[in-house]
Amino acid sequence: MFTPQTIAYIRSPFNETSKIPKGLGAEHKAEGAIEFLREFEPGLKDIEGFSHLYVLWIFDRATDYDLVATPPADEGRPHGVFATRSPRRPNPIALTVVELLGRDGATLRVRGVDMLDGTPVLDVKPYLSSIPIETLKRGWLEEAEERKTASSK
Amino acid sequence: MFTPQTIAYIRSPFNETSKIPKGLGAEHKAEGAIEFLREFEPGLKDIEGFSHLYVLWIFDRATDYDLVATPPADEGRPHGVFATRSPRRPNPIALTVVELLGRDGATLRVRGVDMLDGTPVLDVKPYLSSIPIETLKRGWLEEAEERKTASSK
């Protein structure tokens, strides 16, 4: 098994988890940056050509995990942790898709951050393809959205 | 920093990396399974409702990393490792999107495996949204595809 190492830190407008948009219809349009440690800067060559990136980062505030979680989007309804984006997972690794706005040396300017300021990053990968939206099924989340729409009518 | 732990193992038809489709136009249609360790089975509750999943897994054959990589899709042209899907990365974590075909207890049957048989898995997350394909820019990969198309005319 490998030993995780921090390759970069997130700069984001969020200093508290309560400030990060969450739940149904939450939009992640906040701008921020991924500041790579100097030693990793050569790994960014040609990244400017990609419009979107996967960012793998650490839920560094999570102290333990629960196999069953109750997500904010579906209050009171428990789901298996692997069917949620809960931070309390066996391996506290998070995944966010961001839009790449530009690069200044070892810093990537991005849109769509949903991390706290100072969050450690494990990896960045190019986003290469999408599952067509019309083929996606989104389980309990879809049902929660339908309930919300129905109750607001 | 956390200590990574295996939550599941991949069952796949691939016993050698040379058998896994790679490079431009590679299609990942192979069926396989994600076999969770028994203790993690409760974490799968309600996962059946999702059509697609992110699988985070370990490049467990990778022994070191290179900051600049020469991907098979673009022979001879080096790119920064974070602009590629090279296994030789500072944190040897891989990301694959699979289609969920069904669940039998602690086993998820999936389509789209590009891992070796026996690969250790770190996390599974629901795939909730896609970047519209028409907004994607794919940098050097797009250029390599254009060169390939031009040379085959």
Boltz contact constraints between the chains, C-beta under 6 A:
constraints:
  - contact:
      token1: [A, 1]
      token2: [B, 4]
      max_distance: 6.0
  - contact:
      token1: [A, 2]
      token2: [B, 92]
      max_distance: 6.0
  - contact:
      token1: [A, 4]
      token2: [B, 1]
      max_distance: 6.0
  - contact:
      token1: [A, 4]
      token2: [B, 91]
      max_distance: 6.0
  - contact:
      token1: [A, 5]
      token2: [B, 90]
      max_distance: 6.0
  - contact:
      token1: [A, 7]
      token2: [B, 90]
      max_distance: 6.0
  - contact:
      token1: [A, 42]
      token2: [B, 67]
      max_distance: 6.0
  - contact:
      token1: [A, 42]
      token2: [B, 68]
      max_distance: 6.0
  - contact:
      token1: [A, 43]
      token2: [B, 67]
      max_distance: 6.0
  - contact:
      token1: [A, 43]
      token2: [B, 80]
      max_distance: 6.0
  - contact:
      token1: [A, 43]
      token2: [B, 81]
      max_distance: 6.0
  - contact:
      token1: [A, 43]
      token2: [B, 82]
      max_distance: 6.0
  - contact:
      token1: [A, 44]
      token2: [B, 80]
      max_distance: 6.0
  - contact:
      token1: [A, 44]
      token2: [B, 82]
      max_distance: 6.0
  - contact:
      token1: [A, 45]
      token2: [B, 79]
      max_distance: 6.0
  - contact:
      token1: [A, 45]
      token2: [B, 80]
      max_distance: 6.0
  - contact:
      token1: [A, 46]
      token2: [B, 79]
      max_distance: 6.0
  - contact:
      token1: [A, 46]
      token2: [B, 80]
      max_distance: 6.0
  - contact:
      token1: [A, 46]
      token2: [B, 83]
      max_distance: 6.0
  - contact:
      token1: [A, 46]
      token2: [B, 140]
      max_distance: 6.0
  - contact:
      token1: [A, 47]
      token2: [B, 80]
      max_distance: 6.0
  - contact:
      token1: [A, 47]
      token2: [B, 82]
      max_distance: 6.0
  - contact:
      token1: [A, 47]
      token2: [B, 83]
      max_distance: 6.0
  - contact:
      token1: [A, 49]
      token2: [B, 139]
      max_distance: 6.0
  - contact:
      token1: [A, 49]
      token2: [B, 140]
      max_distance: 6.0
  - contact:
      token1: [A, 50]
      token2: [B, 139]
      max_distance: 6.0
  - contact:
      token1: [A, 51]
      token2: [B, 136]
      max_distance: 6.0
  - contact:
      token1: [A, 51]
      token2: [B, 137]
      max_distance: 6.0
  - contact:
      token1: [A, 52]
      token2: [B, 131]
      max_distance: 6.0
  - contact:
      token1: [A, 56]
      token2: [B, 93]
      max_distance: 6.0
  - contact:
      token1: [A, 67]
      token2: [B, 42]
      max_distance: 6.0
  - contact:
      token1: [A, 67]
      token2: [B, 43]
      max_distance: 6.0
  - contact:
      token1: [A, 79]
      token2: [B, 45]
      max_distance: 6.0
  - contact:
      token1: [A, 79]
      token2: [B, 46]
      max_distance: 6.0
  - contact:
      token1: [A, 80]
      token2: [B, 43]
      max_distance: 6.0
  - contact:
      token1: [A, 80]
      token2: [B, 44]
      max_distance: 6.0
  - contact:
      token1: [A, 80]
      token2: [B, 45]
      max_distance: 6.0
  - contact:
      token1: [A, 80]
      token2: [B, 46]
      max_distance: 6.0
  - contact:
      token1: [A, 80]
      token2: [B, 47]
      max_distance: 6.0
  - contact:
      token1: [A, 81]
      token2: [B, 43]
      max_distance: 6.0
  - contact:
      token1: [A, 82]
      token2: [B, 43]
      max_distance: 6.0
  - contact:
      token1: [A, 82]
      token2: [B, 44]
      max_distance: 6.0
  - contact:
      token1: [A, 82]
      token2: [B, 47]
      max_distance: 6.0
  - contact:
      token1: [A, 82]
      token2: [B, 124]
      max_distance: 6.0
  - contact:
      token1: [A, 83]
      token2: [B, 46]
      max_distance: 6.0
  - contact:
      token1: [A, 83]
      token2: [B, 47]
      max_distance: 6.0
  - contact:
      token1: [A, 83]
      token2: [B, 126]
      max_distance: 6.0
  - contact:
      token1: [A, 90]
      token2: [B, 5]
      max_distance: 6.0
  - contact:
      token1: [A, 90]
      token2: [B, 7]
      max_distance: 6.0
  - contact:
      token1: [A, 91]
      token2: [B, 4]
      max_distance: 6.0
  - contact:
      token1: [A, 91]
      token2: [B, 122]
      max_distance: 6.0
  - contact:
      token1: [A, 91]
      token2: [B, 123]
      max_distance: 6.0
  - contact:
      token1: [A, 92]
      token2: [B, 2]
      max_distance: 6.0
  - contact:
      token1: [A, 93]
      token2: [B, 56]
      max_distance: 6.0
  - contact:
      token1: [A, 93]
      token2: [B, 123]
      max_distance: 6.0
  - contact:
      token1: [A, 122]
      token2: [B, 91]
      max_distance: 6.0
  - contact:
      token1: [A, 123]
      token2: [B, 91]
      max_distance: 6.0
  - contact:
      token1: [A, 123]
      token2: [B, 93]
      max_distance: 6.0
  - contact:
      token1: [A, 124]
      token2: [B, 82]
      max_distance: 6.0
  - contact:
      token1: [A, 126]
      token2: [B, 83]
      max_distance: 6.0
  - contact:
      token1: [A, 128]
      token2: [B, 138]
      max_distance: 6.0
  - contact:
      token1: [A, 130]
      token2: [B, 130]
      max_distance: 6.0
  - contact:
      token1: [A, 130]
      token2: [B, 131]
      max_distance: 6.0
  - contact:
      token1: [A, 130]
      token2: [B, 133]
      max_distance: 6.0
  - contact:
      token1: [A, 131]
      token2: [B, 52]
      max_distance: 6.0
  - contact:
      token1: [A, 131]
      token2: [B, 130]
      max_distance: 6.0
  - contact:
      token1: [A, 133]
      token2: [B, 130]
      max_distance: 6.0
  - contact:
      token1: [A, 136]
      token2: [B, 51]
      max_distance: 6.0
  - contact:
      token1: [A, 137]
      token2: [B, 51]
      max_distance: 6.0
  - contact:
      token1: [A, 138]
      token2: [B, 128]
      max_distance: 6.0
  - contact:
      token1: [A, 139]
      token2: [B, 49]
      max_distance: 6.0
  - contact:
      token1: [A, 139]
      token2: [B, 50]
      max_distance: 6.0
  - contact:
      token1: [A, 140]
      token2: [B, 46]
      max_distance: 6.0
  - contact:
      token1: [A, 140]
      token2: [B, 49]
      max_distance: 6.0
